[in-house]
Amino acid sequence: MDHSIHRRRFLGLLAFGAAASVLEPVVALGQNRRERRRKVNVLFIAVDDLRPQLGCYGQKQIISPNIDRLASRGLLFERAYCQQAVCAPSRASILTGARPDTTQIYDLNTPVRKAMPKVVTLPEHFKKNGYETISIGKLYHHPTDDRQGWSVEPFRAGTFPEGAWKGRGYLTQKAFAQMEAYNKAHPKMKGRGPAFEAADVPDGAYPDGANTEHAIKELNRLKDKSFFLAMGFYKPHLPFNAPKKYWDLYKRQDIKLADNPFIPKNAPSYATTSWGELRNYVGIPKKGPCPDDLARQLIHGYYACVSYTDAMIGRLLDELDRLKLRDNTVIILWGDHGWKLGEHAGWCKHTNFELDTHVPMILSVPGMTTAGKRTRALTEYVDIYPTLCQACGLSQPEHLEGLSAMPLIDNPDRPWKKAAFSQYPRGKIMGYTMRTKRFRYTEWQDRKTKKVMARELYDHEKDPQENVNAVDAPVYERDVRRLARMLNRGWRGALPK
């Protein structure tokens, strides 16, 4: 197939998107010429391991009033998907605007600048266009990656020049003792202690609170400049460490366990994991299922961390309002991938299931008339880069492999992509998965020969939890053939006409 035709068609679609929505950045209505010339700012909020476990996504058991408030001011994407359900590849796809097969980043070991030394990253593009670009907390997986993209040295509280927190942010003596004993027994697993902690401390005692305090100082410093401020929250990533007051928001006995704690029927072995990430923490069984009491405690910790991060996001939003920057700032919030809380006999991420690839995304643009609306358009994290370019009136680099979502700001129900694409490697096998309006279709392919080793099909109209792999059911034979062709055509073939 002629890829140059695809390329011309894709660039045409980008132009179409620009014409269909605002071509110029939305600026605050200033009282003088200097204010009118100011660029639109960007507040870029990243949250590690945050699945759509939020009140605004219908999860009423979660206390997330500040993210819910942001959703009431912006557009909530109900069907957004990451490109790979693990930290480094997902963040690389967002910050480069390219998919994993282009970045060639599939694991945690490869910095973006090693894989793509010449790529113009998202922060670098804004920096080249006159913005002061600031990185606070976790944005790239590798703390020192992409220094050329930032105007000043990236800031991670307690990590420069020397760590102030032991291990992974523990504060209590009990956690320190458990961590040190574990490290002695497992020399290659440094910093691992218990999977959760609830120290009775102020917000700023943990890294996310300290980073938030730094971000507030930066907002005050930048209030008269054009800025791209990227704030990356660690929680709810393991270990589930949060101040005790956030644990106290929930009653352990009210927390429900997953109602599908089993591997999907007929799922191939490639589809699942043994959740080794969690098993490396103190007190977690090395084999077999997680006991119910422990599972409930882990879910409690996850909820507490979500509420802690939500409170810190609230502080940022409040400061933006106090500084009267809200009407001149684009805000985007995203979580790098989903997470399992006991569903499918698993925990953590690292699969192609809906639970791992489905992600939260909220976009707020100054002057938008659709604030508080939601869209069911299929969107992807590679769309973030072009979306922010268009929202701020910047050109879009030619290497981008996403589509600006700005037209959805004007019309959330307009026709959009036919599918969203994700992938996950299993050694020599790559699992390519595609989410359409109705189905999730996955092929596990030999990375050299492209031979299909296994397939999965989940019908979200009948099986929204993806509990039964129905790929061999005769009733879906035609659907499987159609979806296989569609997957083979790739992401360009799913773009709107």
N, C-alpha and C positions, 0 to 999 in steps of 0.2 A: 504494500500500500504506500502511496506517495505521501511521505510525512511533510513535505513542503506545502502541499495543499492543506493539510491539517493546520500547519503553522499560520498560513495566510488567513484561514478561516477563524482561527483562535484570535489573531490580532484584530480581525474585523469585529469579532464579538466583544473584545475589550472596548473598541471604539463605540460600538452600539451601546454598551453599558454606560459609557461616559455620557453619550447623548441622551440616554433615557433618564438620567438622574442629574444631580447638580454637577456642572462642569467646574464651577469655582468653589473654593472652600467657603464654608459658612463662617462669617466673622462676627464678632460682637459689634453691636451698633455703638461705636465709640462717639465721644463728644468732640473729638479733635482728629486732625489728620494722622497723627502718630498712632492712635489707637486703631484707626481704620486700616493702616498698613500692616498691622501685626498678623503674623501667620497664626493658623489654628494650632493650638497645642495638642499633644497626645499624652494621655495617661494610660499606660499599657500594663494591665494587671494580670499576672500569671499566678496560678495556684497549682501546686504540685499534688497529683493524685486525686484531684477533685472530680468525682463523677457528678452527674446532675442531681445530687442529693441535697436539694435546696427547696425552700418553700415556694419560690416562683416556678419551680418545675413540678409542683403538685405534691411534694414530699412534706406534708404538713407536720410530720414528727420532728422535723429539723427546725431549729431556731436560727434563721438567717435573715433578720430584718433589713440589714444594710445592702446585701446583694439583691434582696427583693425590691428595695427602694431603687437601686440602680435599674433593675428591670422595668420598674414603673416609669422611668425616665427615658428608656431606650427601647430597642427592639431585641426580643428574646428569640434565639434560634433553637427551635425545638428538635431539629434533626441535623445537628452539626457533628462531624466525625473527624477524628485525628487520623494521620497517615500511618502511624505505627504506635502500638500501645506499650511504649516504654519511653523513658524520659529523653535521652539524648537524641534518638532519631526523630521523635515528635517535635522537639524544640528546634532541631536543625531544619525541619521542613517548614516550620512557621517563620523562622528568622531568615531563611534564604528564599522562601517562596517556591521551593523545589521539593519534589517527592523523593522518597528514600532510594528508588532505583537511579535517580539522578545524583543525589548527594553521595550515594554509596555508604551512608552511615546507617548501620543496622544494629549497633550495639552501643555500650557505654564507653568504649575505648578510643573513639576517634573524634578529636575536636573538629569543628567545622573548618577552621583555617588550614588544617592538615589535609582534609579531603578536598576542599574547594578554596585554594589560596587566593584566587582572583575574583571570587563571587562578590557582588555588591549586596551586602546584607541589609536587612530592614533598617537597623539603627544607622548604619553607614550611609544609606541613601538619604535619610533625614539629616544627618550631619552635613553631607555634601550640599544640602539645600538650605543651609543656614540655621539649622536647629542646634541647640545644645542638647546632647544626648546623654542620659544618665542611667546607669544600671545599679540597682539596689537589690540585694538578696539574690535569689536563684533565677537567672534567665537562661543562660546556656548551662549545659550540664557541667562543663569544665569552667571553673571560676575565672580563669585568665584568657579564655577564648575571645577572639574578635576585639582585641583592644583598639584596633583602628576604627571600630564602629562607635566607640564611646568618646565623649569629649573629655572626661576625666576618668581616673582609675575606677573600675567597678568596685562597689562597696558591698561587703557582706559582713555584718556586725560580728565582731569577735574573731574574724579570720585574718585581718591585716593589722599589724604584721604577724601577730601570733594568736592562736586560738584562745578565746576566753571561756569557751564551753568545752567540757570534756566529752569525748566520744561524739555522740549525736545529739547534743544539747541537754544532757541530763543535769539536774541540779541537786538531787537528794543524795545523801550519803549511802542509802540503801542501793540506789541505782549504780553509784560508783563502785561499790563493793561487788555487785553482781557483774558489772562490766569487766572489772579487773580480773575476776575469777574466770570469766568466759574467755577473755583475751589470752590468759595464761594457758588455758586448755586448747584454744584454737588460735594459734599465733597469726594465721592468715586473715582472720576476721576481726580486725582492730575496730574498737569503738562500739561493739555491739553489747548492749545490756538488755534490760527488760523491754518489752514491746510497747510499754506505755508508762506514763508518769503523770502525777497530778500534784505538783508542788504548790503549796499555798504561798504564792508569790505574786507581785504585780505583773502586769502585761509585759513590761519592758525587761523582765528578768530572762525571758526566753528570746531566742534570736528574732522571731517574727515581730515581736513588740519593739525590740531595739531597732530593727530595720525600719519599722514604721515611723519611729521617732526621727530617724535620720531623713526619711522621705519628707516628712513635714518641714524640717529645716530646709531641705532643698527646694520645696515648693515656695517657701518664703524668699529664698535667694533668687529664684527664677521668675518670680511673679511678673516682672516687667520685661521678660525675654520670651523668645519662642523656644519651647522645650518639647522634648520627647522623653518623658520620664517613665522608665520601665521598673516596675516594682514586682519582684518575684517572691511569693510566699512559700515557705517550706511545708507548712502543714496544710492538709492532713496526711502528708507522707509519714511513714514509719520513722522512728517510734512515735506513738501517739502521745506526745508530751504537750500539755497545755495547763495553764493555771487552774487551780482547783475550782475556782468559781464557775468555769465553763463546764466542768464535769457536773457541778451541782445543778446545772440547768435541766438535767435529765435524771429520771428515776430508773435505775437498772432494771427493776421488775417490769417496767413498761416497754422495754426494748424488745422488739420482735426479731426472731431469727429468720434467716432466709427460708422461704417456703419451697424452694427447689434445690436442696443441698445434695444434688446428685449430678453425675455426668450426663449430658444429653444422650438419649437413646440413639444408638447407631452412630455416635460420633467417632471419628477415627482417632487414633492415639495422638496424631499430630495436633489435634484441636485443643488438648488440655495441658495443664502443667501440674507439677507437684508443689507449687507455691513455695519454692526454696527461699525466696526473699524473706518471708515471714519466719520460716523455720530456723533461720539463723539468729533469732533473738532468744534471750533467756526465757525459759518457761514455756516454750512452744514445742509441742511434740515433733520429734524428728521424722516420724512416719505416721501414717494413718490420719483419721479425721481430727478435727479440733473439737474437744468436749464442749457441750452446750454452755456451761457456765463460763468457760474461757471465751467462747465465741461471743457471748453477750457482753463480756467485759471489753473485748476488742472493738465491738461495734459502738459501745459506749464511748470508748476513747476516740474513735473516728468522729463521732458526732461532736464531742467536745472540741476537737481540733477544728472542725468546720466552723463551729460557733466562735471560736477564738479568732480564726482568720477573718470571719465575717465582721467581727468587732473592729479589727484593725483596718479593714477596708472602709468601714464606716468613719473611722477617724480621718482617712484620706479624703473621703467625699466631703466631710464636714469642713476640712481645711480648705478644700477647693472652693466651697461655697463662701467661707469666711473671707477668702482673698478675692472674691468676685471674679473667679476664673472659670466658673462653670459654663458661662455662655460663650466661651472661646476655647473650649477643650473637648476634643473627641476622647471618649473613654471606651476602651474595649477590655472585657474580662474574659479569660479563658482558663480552663484546666487542661494540663498537657495530655491527659488520657483518662479513661475511666478506672474503675477499681471494683473488685469483687469482695463482698462481705459474707462469704460462705455459700454464695450461689454456685451451682455447677460443681459442688465438692471442691471449691477453690477459694483462694484469697489472692490479693494483689492484682496485677494486670497480666501482661505477657501472652494474651490470646487474641484471636480475631472475633470473639463473641461481641455481641451488641454491648454488653456490660463494660467491656474494655475499650471499645472504639467510639462509643457514643459519649459526647463531651458537652459540657456547658459552654455557651458563648452568648455574651450580651454586648451589644453595640449601642452607644449613645452618641448622637451627633447633634451639635448645636443647631437649633432652629427646626429640628425635625417635627413634622406634624403627626407622626405615627407613634409618638411616645406611649409606652405602655402596651403596645401591640406585640404579637408574636408571629413567627412565620414557620411553616412546616416545609419550607424549601430545603432540599438536600444541599448542605454546604459542607465545606472542608476547611481544615486549618491552613492549607496553602492559599486559601482565599483571603486570609487576613492581610497579607502584605499588599496586594493590589487594592483591597478595600481602603486601607489607611492612606495609601497614595491618593486615591480619588477623593476621599473625604477631606484631604488637606490640599488638594489642587496640585499635587506633584505628578510628574511623569511616571510611567511604570516601566522598569527595566525589562528588556526583551526576554530574559531568561525565566520569567515567572511562569509557573504552571498552575496557577489558580485563576479565579474569576472574581472581579470586584463584586461584592454583595451590596454596593450602594443602591442599585436599582430597587432592591428589596426594601430599602428605607422608605421609598415613595409608595411602593405597592407590594406589601408582604405576601400577597397571594398570587403574584404573577407566575407564569410558567418559568421553570428553572431547570437545573440539572436533572438528568434522568437517573443518576447514580452518584454515590460517593465511594471512594476507593481507599482501602487500607491494606496492610500486609504485615506478616510476621514470619521471621525465619526460624526454622528448626534444623540447624546444621546445614546439610546439603539440600534441604528441601525449603522452598519458599511458599508460604501460604498467602495467596492473593484473595482478598475478599471484597465483595461489592454489595453495597446496600442500595436497593431501589425502594420505590414507594411501598411495595408489598413484601419483597423478599430480601434475605441475605443469602448470597451465593458465594461459595468459597471453593477454590481449587488449590490443592497442595501439589506443587510442581517441582520436579527435579531441576535444580538451578542451572545445570549444564545442558541437559537434553530437552528440557521443557516438558518431559513426559508427566502426565497427570497421575499422581500416586493415590489421591483420594479426593472426594468431593463432599461438600455439605450444602444443604438447602434448608432454610428455615422460613416458614410462611408466617409472617407477622400478623396477618389477619386472623389466623387460627391459633398461632403459637407465639405470642409476643415475647415470651420468656426464653425462646429458643431451646425448648426441652426435648424436641424430637428432630433428628436429622432425617428429612423426608426425601432425600435426593433419589432414592431408589423406588419411591412410590409411583406406580404407573400413572396416577392422575397428574403428576407433575412432569411427565416425560417431555412434553413440548416446551414447558417453561424452562427446564434444564437446558435443552438445546439452545433456546433463545438467549438465555442468560450466559451460557458459555461463549456464544458468539459476541455478546456484548462485552464480556470481560476481556476477551481477546482483542477487541477493538481499543480498549483502554479508555482513559479519562477524557481524551479529546472527543471520542465518539459519543460521550454522554452530555456534552455541552448543549445548551439551548440553541435552537435554530433561529 
